[in-house]
Amino acid sequence: VIMFQVPCDAEWFSVIDLSQAFFSVPLHEDSQFLFCFKFLDRVYSWCRIPQGFSESPSIFNQILKKDLEALELPFESTLVQYIDDLLIASKTESDCTADTIVLLNHLGRNGH
């Protein structure tokens, strides 16, 4: 259960919900034909993993989890991930703020 990952001594929290997160993940060109649709006599295809596709949350979760493996929070806050939602749990306000900034910079560098 996700809540068991939050330390009992954490008193400060940051929550990040990545907006339109699936659109940060390119869809391989060889798979784009699988996501074609027709509208007003024109054919369109997704070039990013689409919202509404049943596997999009799982695909995104795996990619973000891999991207976050390289992240080191300098103040040892706890980072909890659930698909595109991130929680930082810290003992102090200053630790929470500093680690949140580190996380946001890391996400930006990785295209999220």
Residue pairs with C-beta under 8 A, 6 or more apart in sequence:
2 80
2 82
5 78
5 80
6 78
6 80
6 87
6 89
7 78
7 89
9 91
10 77
10 78
10 89
10 90
10 91
11 90
11 91
11 92
12 89
12 90
12 91
12 92
12 93
12 95
12 96
13 87
13 88
13 89
13 90
13 96
14 87
14 88
14 90
14 96
14 97
14 99
14 100
14 103
15 85
15 86
15 87
15 88
16 85
16 86
16 87
16 88
16 100
16 103
16 104
16 107
17 84
17 85
17 86
18 24
18 64
18 84
18 85
18 86
18 107
18 112
20 51
21 60
21 64
21 83
21 84
21 112
22 48
22 49
22 50
22 51
22 56
22 60
22 84
23 48
23 49
23 51
24 48
24 111
24 112
25 48
25 49
25 59
25 60
25 63
26 47
26 48
26 49
27 35
27 46
27 47
27 48
27 49
27 50
32 45
32 46
32 47
33 45
35 45
35 46
35 50
35 53
36 43
36 44
36 45
37 43
37 44
37 45
38 44
49 56
49 59
49 60
50 56
57 83
57 84
60 83
60 84
61 81
61 83
64 81
64 83
64 84
64 112
65 81
67 106
67 107
67 110
67 112
68 79
68 81
68 106
70 106
71 79
71 102
71 103
71 106
73 79
73 88
73 99
73 102
73 103
74 98
74 99
74 102
75 90
75 92
75 94
75 95
75 98
75 99
76 95
77 88
77 89
77 90
77 95
77 96
77 99
78 88
78 89
78 90
79 86
79 87
79 88
79 99
79 103
80 86
80 87
80 89
81 87
86 103
88 96
88 99
88 100
88 103
89 96
90 96
90 99
